[in-house]
Amino acid sequence: MGHAVGDVLGLAAGVAVSPLPIVAIILILATPQGRRGGLLFALGWVLGLAVLGAIMLAVGGAGGASADKQPATWVGALKLALGALLALFGARQWRRRPKDVSEAQLPKWMAAIDRFTPVKILGLGLLLSAGNLKNAPLTIAAAASISSAGIPVPQQVGALAVFVVIASLGVLAPLAVYLVMGERAKSILANWRDWAAQHNVAVMAVLFFVLGLKLLGDGIDVLAA
């Protein structure tokens, strides 16, 4: 299990560094029902990663992801494809980044986040984790690595749980600060929100590209074995 966890730590860290979801939960925490909304968003986030990872574990088990305790060829091909996708998208994001960070704009739907119902907030957490263009490929790749590690199913589930916890730290940090500090957290969270909003595109572009190259390397390593 330790080897499987070690293989996915970098991918989990890549998911954790997600500026847009961090901005979203900070905006939710600033609403009158911030505590409930923040908890629902975090729940949706964790569920999204866990369900997507569990589906991939099931696919890997059914598809024979591990052959003689070595990753199957299709696992390498999957990582290669996901890596190429992320690297290309990262390069595209970098070219489109604003030259002046003060010109960075948040998605229009964020302006209405204070009017979101609890169900919408839960769904937003699910969408920004399992439906995110960075987080979904990284979670699929992580679950594929775990599935191909040749360890028993209970250990696979444990490794996935470790991945989900680490991948959720970025979203859980603002929630923890809010729950511990209450009103005193407002200025801290506002600074985090402003920084994340201004540097979202550049941070995402770098992460897309670097993690894409990592998956490309992992895929080549599996296919060349």
N, C-alpha and C positions, 0 to 999 in steps of 0.2 A: 504493500500500500504506500509505503514511503516513497518509492520510486515514482509511482503514479502521481502522487501529490506534487513531488518535485518537478515533474514534467509540465504541470499546469499552473504553477505559481505565477509565472510571467504572464500567462494569458489572463489569469484572474486579476492581476494588477492592472492589466490593460483595460479590463471591463470596469474596474473600480474608478479609474480616472475617466470619468464621463461628465464633462462640464455642463452639458445641457440638462441632464437629469438632476444634477446638483442644483442648478438654478431653479428647476421646476419645484423641487421639494422645499427650497428656501422660500419661494413665492407662496407655496401652500401653507407653510408654517406662519407666514405673515398674515394669513386670513383669520377672521374671528374664530373659526373652528380649526385652528392650526394644529392642535395636538391630535385630534381625530384624523384630520386629513393627512398629516405627516405619517401617522402609523399605517393608514390605509395605503398610501403611496409606497411605503417601505414594504408592506406585505405584498402588494402587487409586483414590486420589483423582484423580491425573493422568489415568489411563486413562478414568475416568468422564467427566471434562470433555472430554477429547480425542475420545472416541467419540461422545458426544452432540453435540458441535460438528460433527464430521465428518458425522454423519447429517444435520444441519440444512443444512450446506453442499451435500450431495448433493441434498436436497429443493429447496433454493433454485436449484441449477443446473438441475434438471429442471423446476422450476416457473417459470422465467424471472423470478427475483427482481430482476434488473436490466433495465430497459427504457430504451434510449438513455442508459445510464449514470445512470439515475435509479431509485430503488427502486420496485418494482411496487406496485400498490394493495394487494395481499394482504399485503405486508410491513408496510405501515402498519396494516392491520386487525389483524394478528398482534400487533404491538407495543401497539396500543390494548387488546386483550384481555388480554395479559399484564400490562400496566400497571395496568389496573383490578383484576385479580386480586390483584396484590401490594399495591396501596393498600388494598383492602378487608381483606385478611388482616392488614396492618400495623395498621390501626385496631382490628381484633378482638384482636390480640395486646396492644396497648397497654392496652385496657380490662381485660385479664386478667392484667396484670403484677402481681407481688406488691408490696404497698405497702412492705414491709420486705424489703430485699435478703437479709437473713439467713434469710428464710423460703423462698428460692428452692430448688427441688428439681431434681435431675438425673433423667433417665430411669432406670427401674429396671434396664434391661439393662446400664447402666454398672457396676453393682456386680459383674457377672460377667465383666467384660472381661478379667480376669487369667486366665480359663479358656478364652478364645477360641483356637481352632486357627488356624494360619496362613491357611488358606482362609477362615475366618470374618473374620479381620482384613482380608484383601484385599477380601472382599465388603463389609465395613463401609465401607472407603474408597470403593468404588464407589457404595454406597448414599448416603453422606452428601454426595457430590458430584453425581452425576447424578440421584439420587432425592430430593434435598432440595427443599423447597417454595420456597425462595428461590433456590438455586443453579441448579436446572434451568431455570426461566423466564429467568433472566439469561443463562445460557449459550445457550439457544435464541435469545434476542433478539440477543445478540452475534454469533452465527453468521449470523443473518438479515441483520444490518447488513453483515457482511463479504461475504456472498453478493450483496447488492444494490449493492455499491460499484462494480461494473463493472470489476473488475480480473481479470487472468488467474488461473487455478486455482492455479498455484504460489505466487502472491502471497497468494491467499486462505488457503492452507495456512500460509504464514508468519505472516500476521496472526492466525490461530487459535492458532498456537504461542505467539505473544507473549501473547495473552489467557490461555492456559492457565498459562503461567509466572507471570504477575502474579497470577492468581486462586489460585495455589497457595502464595503467599508466607506466608499466615497459618498454614497447616499445616506448611510446610517450616521456618519459623522455630524452633519448638520442637525439631524433629529436628536442625537445624543446631547449636543450642545444646548439645543432648545429645551429639552426635558430637564436638564440639570440646572441651567442658568435662568430659564424663564425670560422675563423682560430684558434682563441684562444681556441676553444673547443677540438682541436685535442689531446692534452696531457691528458685532463680529460677523454675523450672517450676511449683513448688507455688504460688507467688504468682500466676503467670499463670493457673493452673487455678482458683484460688479466685475471682479477679476475674471470669474468663469465666463461671464457674458462677453467680455471684451476679447478674451483669448480662446474662445471656444473653437473657432475654425482652425487656427494655427495648431492648437494642441491636438485636435482630432486628426488633422492632416499628418502630423508627425507620428502619432500612434498608429494610424492606418498603415503608413509606409513601413515603420520599423517592425510592427507585429506581422505585417504581410510578408516581409523578408524572412522573419523567423519561421513562419509557417511554410514558406517556400523551401527553406533549408531543411526543415523537418520532413517535408514531403519527399524531397530529393534523397534524403538519408534513408528513408524507408524503401523507396523504389530501387535504390542502388544496393541495398543489403542482399 
